[in-house]
């Protein structure tokens, strides 16, 4: 049922809580008024006027949707709005990318160690391609490397480098939990999720496309909790399904959850 999914989505994102709370109160008093005359008239009017007041207030709010400029970017946006402020208070980071070698730079790995992984309930989960799937890696390399006008790295070598880094990170002694998995093929997108189940969550979706000038010129969407709720939830589910289908490396990562 659409209304039920919308209700659950709003409650998870903590949207319109005032409206839902007052609606419950109004319906409760309406039912009590039908079965009992004990309710004070002043109390009934107070509840009724509160409902009308909230309705009028909601009518004055013009729904604001992010403009395409706010939604659509390439990687150059991270030069103006780096990840550091986004990760400063984060507790749940999820990443899926063919190699994630650009995202998991030494600086970003150190930032994750000092922020998310420094918290007892912090969690970082990463999925990259499985190097054992040689046919899939070859196809992904054709798409991601051979079609670039100005390539500066190759997927197979980048994946080896990223996996070495992931193995080292899995051995860190931190308060938070770190784990990674391997996916058998490239579905054509990358994901970065930051605290996706909270009201301030962010979901970044990058589309690989074909024949880009460079890796940094790929288009990506940035979705926020409470806006574009359908697609925000859609991409969270995409990561969850990728994680479920991905396989753990031969050496299990630390504190890996089944």
Buried (B, 14 or more C-beta within 10 A) or exposed (E): EEEEEBEEBBEBBEBBEEBEEBEEEBEEBEEEEEEEEEEEEEEBEEBEEEBEEBEEEEEEEEEEEBEEEEBEBBBEEBEEEEBEEBBEEBBBBBBBBBBBBBBBEEEBBEBBBEBBBEBEEBBBBBBBBBBEBEEBBEEBBEBBBEBBEEBEBBBBEBBBBBBEBBEEBBEEEBEBBBBBBBBBBBEBBBBBBBBBEBEBBBBBBBEBBEEBEEBBBBBBBBBBBBBBBEEBBEBBEBBEEBBEEBEEBEEEBBEBEE
